[in-house]
Amino acid sequence: MVARKSEQFTGKNTDLAALQERIERYLTGDGFTVQSSQTSPGGVVIQAQKGGWLAKAVDADRALTVAIAGEPNDFTVTVGIGKLAQHLAVATIETLLISELFLPVDLAETAWNLEIESKLLKEIREFIG
């Protein structure tokens, strides 16, 4: 089972760098350690990992992964569980998309993933308006 959710936003003229910053602040405030790729023509990837019970429930090499791709008036935000990239800050979107950006997950991860996806997507929708 692949647990990821994508949402398309059109006609919103959103500052994607500000959206990225908002997502990073939200995740950091929720206790996640966050890393982001450099912005490329394909977009940006944000990965967040949380210790404690999550580290036991989810493999240590997995992270919540958020991809933002597109232009300010037509972009997609995808949220799911992905393989933690050790050097995400220097990786390109193209490399991540053909690797393990989003992974199949089991039932326990799916429940957690749906909860965090819902909260994060609600925060994103509120920011975009």
N, C-alpha and C positions, 0 to 999 in steps of 0.2 A: 504494500500500500504506500503510495506517495502522498505525503501530507504537506501540501503547499497550496497557497491561495494567492491568486493574482487579481488585481483590481486596476482597471483602466480609468484614467482621468483625462477628459478632453475639455478644452475651452476654459481652463482655470488660470492660465498665465501664472503658474506657480514658480517661485524661486527654488529650483531644485537643490541648490547648495544649502539654503535655509531649511528646506525639508529634511535633508540629510542631517543637519545639525540638530534639528528638533527630535528626530528619531534617536540619535545618539544620546542626547540629554535625557530623553524619556527612559531609554534602556539603562543608562548609567544610574539614574535615580531609582530604578527598580532593582538595583544590586547586580547588574551585569557588568562584566568587563567587555569593552567594546573595541573593535578594530575596524578600519575602513580601508578599502582600496583607493588608489588614486583615481580621480575622475578621468574617464576615457570617453571617446566618442560614443561608446556603447552604453555608458552610464557609470554607476558606482555600486559597489557591494559593501554592505555593513554586516559584520558578524559579531555576535554577542554570546558570551558563555557565562553561566552562573554556577557557583560552587554549591556546596551543601547537598541537599537531597537530589538536586538535578544531576550532579556529578555521578551519583549512584544509579539514578534511573536512566540516564542517557550515557552512552559511551563517551569517554573523555575526549575523543577526537571529533565530537559533534558540537555544532553550535547553531543557535538561531541565526538564520541568514535572511537578509533583506536586500533585494536588488531593486534599484531605481533606474529605469531605462526610458529614454525618449527625450522630448523637448518640453519646455514649460507649458505649452498648450495641448500636448498629447503625449502622455507618459504612462508607464505601467509600474506599479509597485507589486513585487512578489515577495511573499513571506513564507518561510518553511525551515525545516531542519536541514542542515548541510554539513559537509565535512569541513572541519576547522582547517583553514589554510594557515600554515605557519608563517608565511610571508605575504599575507594578503595585501599589505600596503604597497608592494611592488608588483603584484600580479595584475594582469589585464583582465577585463571583463570577458574577452573572447576565450582566454585560457580557462577561466572558471566555468563558463557556460558549457564547454565541451568536457570538463572534468566532472567532479562530484559536487556541484553547487547545491543541488537538492538531492537528498537521499531517500530511499524507501524507509519507512519507519514502522515499528510495531504498534500494537494497540496502546500500550502505556504511554509511549511518546506521542501518539496521536492525540490523546486526551489533553496532555500538557500543551501540545502544539496548538490545538484549537483554542484553548484558553488564552494563550499569549497572543495568537494571531488576532483574535477578536478585540482584545484590549489595544493592541498596537494599531490595528486598522482603524479603530474608533478614534484614536489620537491623531492619526494621519488625516482622516476625514475632517475632524474639527479644525486642524491647522489649514487645510486646503480650502475649506469653506463650502 
